[in-house]
């Protein structure tokens, strides 16, 4: 029985940079849930928009780009192996994240990737609806649910966009460009709708005349914050994958992934009762 290594690029460079990014992700999450950001988010719409953007975009991006799977005990040091039947060799060496990486290579990439994208986009919109934002202002404990939902779907989405060794994106570079661009445009659209509105969308914030900032200014600051944060996160993904895609006709790893999946499907069709 022969075996092959999953091309998950587990021994990725920039280990020190990844540790810095992971640390920044954890620190950003803690700062988002503590004063002054926590208290000011209950007073001003633009601060709440910054907090939302951190939960939905920045924290997931940093945690995925800098993921310390091996340090957390979820991945082995070396790339896991699979045999010709797609089974993992050496269960003691292939840990949870290694097995997930293998399933992503052998699984149905387009369908699952689309499900992740739809779920993420739906949550982006849901947590900016006036009813949800006003609910957050009345019941601050809902913030914990927002963190889990936006953070969970955000991590799943960023795993479709960037490398997080041993986990690699399931889609080719053009699809990653599209996913990142659509995510950014959804946030931009919501931000513009709020900024161009003559009336406040959210009624849970205190805008007393002569005190603090006006409703209009609060909305404009909110629009600018969401626009800048989402652009800073998604633009590099768009341009990096676009440049790499234009530099070569096809990513060698993408081609290898495709061949492995096709080989797996061919074996399943030839031996339908072997599973």
C-alpha positions in Angstrom: 0.0 0.0 0.0 1.5 3.3 -1.1 1.0 6.6 0.7 1.2 10.2 -0.1 1.5 13.4 1.8 -1.4 15.8 1.7 -0.1 19.0 0.1 -1.3 21.2 2.9 1.9 23.2 3.2 2.1 22.5 6.9 5.7 23.4 7.2 4.9 27.0 6.3 7.5 29.8 6.7 6.9 33.0 8.7 6.4 31.1 11.9 7.3 34.2 14.0 4.9 36.4 12.0 2.1 33.9 12.5 2.7 34.0 16.3 2.5 37.8 16.2 -0.8 37.7 14.2 -2.3 35.1 16.6 -1.3 37.2 19.6 -2.8 40.3 18.0 -6.0 38.4 17.4 -6.4 37.4 21.0 -5.5 40.9 22.2 -7.9 42.5 19.8 -10.7 40.2 21.0 -10.0 41.0 24.7 -9.9 44.8 24.0 -13.2 44.6 22.2 -14.9 43.1 25.2 -13.4 45.4 27.8 -13.7 49.2 28.6 -13.4 51.7 27.1 -14.5 50.1 23.8 -17.2 48.0 25.6 -18.7 51.0 27.4 -18.4 53.4 24.5 -20.0 51.0 22.1 -23.2 51.3 24.2 -23.1 55.1 23.7 -22.0 55.8 20.2 -23.0 54.1 16.9 -19.6 54.4 15.3 -17.9 52.7 18.2 -20.4 49.9 18.0 -19.7 49.7 14.3 -16.0 49.3 15.1 -16.7 46.6 17.6 -18.9 44.8 15.1 -16.1 45.0 12.4 -13.5 43.6 14.9 -15.8 40.7 15.7 -16.8 39.9 12.1 -13.6 40.6 10.2 -10.4 41.6 12.1 -10.3 38.9 14.9 -11.2 36.0 12.6 -8.6 37.1 10.0 -5.8 37.4 12.6 -6.7 34.1 14.3 -6.8 32.2 11.0 -3.7 33.8 9.5 -1.7 33.3 12.7 -3.4 30.0 13.8 -1.2 28.1 16.2 -2.8 24.7 15.7 0.3 22.8 16.7 0.8 24.9 19.9 -2.8 24.2 20.8 -2.2 20.5 20.4 -4.6 20.2 17.4 -2.0 19.4 14.7 1.1 17.3 14.3 4.4 18.7 13.4 4.6 17.0 10.0 2.1 16.7 7.3 -0.3 13.8 7.8 -0.4 10.9 5.3 -3.3 9.2 3.5 -3.2 5.9 1.7 -4.7 5.1 -1.8 -8.1 4.6 -0.3 -8.1 8.1 1.3 -7.7 6.7 4.9 -5.4 8.4 7.4 -2.2 6.5 8.1 -0.9 6.6 11.7 -3.7 7.9 13.7 -1.4 8.9 16.5 0.4 11.4 14.4 -2.6 12.8 12.5 -4.5 15.0 14.9 -7.9 16.8 14.6 -6.8 19.6 12.4 -4.7 17.3 10.2 -7.8 15.2 9.6 -9.9 18.3 8.8 -7.2 19.3 6.3 -7.4 15.9 4.6 -11.2 15.9 4.4 -11.1 19.4 2.9 -8.7 18.1 0.1 -10.8 15.0 -0.6 -14.3 16.5 0.1 -16.8 18.4 -2.0 -15.1 21.8 -2.1 -17.5 23.9 -4.1 -20.7 23.0 -2.2 -19.2 23.3 1.3 -17.3 26.4 0.5 -20.5 28.0 -0.8 -22.4 27.0 2.3 -19.7 28.7 4.5 -19.9 31.8 2.4 -23.7 32.1 2.5 -23.7 31.5 6.3 -21.1 34.2 6.8 -22.8 36.8 4.6 -26.1 36.1 6.3 -24.6 36.7 9.7 -23.0 39.9 8.5 -26.3 41.3 7.5 -28.3 39.9 10.5 -26.1 41.5 13.2 -26.4 45.0 11.5 -30.2 44.9 11.3 -31.8 47.7 13.4 -33.6 45.2 15.5 -30.4 43.3 16.4 -28.4 46.4 17.2 -31.1 47.8 19.3 -31.4 44.5 21.1 -27.7 44.7 21.9 -28.2 48.1 23.4 -31.0 46.9 25.7 -29.4 43.6 26.7 -25.6 43.6 26.7 -25.4 39.8 27.4 -26.4 39.4 23.7 -22.9 40.6 22.9 -21.6 37.1 23.9 -23.8 35.5 21.2 -22.7 38.1 18.7 -19.0 37.2 19.3 -19.6 33.5 19.0 -21.8 33.7 15.9 -19.7 36.3 14.0 -16.4 34.9 15.2 -17.4 31.3 14.3 -18.6 32.1 10.8 -15.8 34.5 10.3 -13.1 31.9 11.1 -14.9 29.4 8.8 -14.9 32.1 6.0 -11.3 33.1 6.4 -10.3 29.4 6.2 -11.7 29.6 2.7 -9.6 32.7 1.8 -6.1 32.2 3.3 -3.6 29.6 4.3 -3.8 28.4 7.9 -1.4 25.4 7.8 -2.1 22.6 7.7 -5.5 23.8 6.4 -5.6 25.3 3.0 -8.4 27.0 1.1 -10.7 24.6 -0.8 -11.3 27.0 -3.8 -9.0 28.2 -6.6 -7.6 31.7 -6.4 -10.3 33.3 -8.7 -13.0 32.0 -6.3 -11.1 33.3 -3.3 -11.0 36.7 -5.0 -14.7 36.6 -5.5 -15.5 35.5 -1.9 -13.3 38.2 -0.4 -14.7 40.9 -2.7 -18.4 40.0 -2.1 -17.8 39.9 1.7 -16.3 43.4 1.5 -19.0 44.7 -0.7 -21.7 43.5 1.6 -20.2 45.4 4.5 -19.7 48.5 2.3 -23.3 48.4 1.2 -24.6 48.2 4.7 -22.3 51.0 5.7 -23.4 53.3 2.8 -27.0 52.7 3.5 -26.6 53.9 7.1 -24.4 56.8 6.1 -26.8 58.1 3.4 -29.9 57.7 5.5 -31.5 61.0 6.7 -32.8 59.3 9.8 -31.0 57.1 12.3 -31.4 53.4 11.7 -30.6 52.5 15.3 -32.6 54.0 18.2 -30.7 52.6 21.1 -28.1 55.3 21.1 -28.4 58.6 23.1 -28.0 61.6 20.8 -28.9 64.6 23.0 -28.9 67.9 21.2 -25.8 69.9 22.4 -24.1 66.9 24.0 -21.7 64.6 22.3 -21.8 64.1 18.5 -24.9 64.5 16.3 -26.8 61.7 14.7 -25.5 62.5 11.3 -21.9 62.6 12.4 -22.2 59.4 14.3 -23.6 57.7 11.2 -20.8 59.1 9.0 -18.1 58.0 11.4 -19.8 54.5 11.5 -19.8 54.3 7.7 -16.1 55.3 7.5 -15.1 52.9 10.2 -16.8 49.9 8.5 -15.5 50.9 5.1 -11.9 51.2 6.2 -11.7 48.1 8.4 -13.3 45.8 5.8 -11.1 47.3 3.0 -7.9 46.8 5.1 -8.8 43.2 5.7 -10.2 42.0 2.4 -8.3 44.1 -0.1 -4.9 42.3 0.5 -6.7 39.0 -0.1 -8.2 40.2 -3.3 -5.0 41.7 -4.8 -2.7 38.9 -3.6 -4.7 36.1 -5.1 -5.3 38.1 -8.2 -1.6 38.8 -8.7 -0.7 35.2 -8.0 -3.4 34.0 -10.4 -2.3 36.2 -13.2 1.4 35.2 -12.7 0.7 31.6 -13.5 -2.0 29.8 -15.4 -2.7 27.4 -12.5 -1.5 27.0 -8.9 0.4 23.7 -8.8 -1.1 22.9 -5.4 -4.6 23.6 -6.7 -3.9 21.2 -9.6 -2.7 18.5 -7.2 -5.8 19.0 -5.0 -8.0 18.5 -8.1 -6.1 15.4 -9.2 -6.4 13.8 -5.7 -10.2 14.5 -5.5 -10.7 13.1 -9.0 -8.7 10.0 -8.2 -10.8 9.5 -5.0 -14.0 9.9 -7.0 -12.8 7.4 -9.7 -12.0 4.8 -7.0 -15.4 5.3 -5.4 -17.2 4.8 -8.8 -15.1 1.7 -9.6 -15.7 0.1 -6.2 -19.1 1.4 -4.9 -19.4 -1.3 -2.2 -15.9 -0.8 -0.8 -16.8 2.1 1.4 
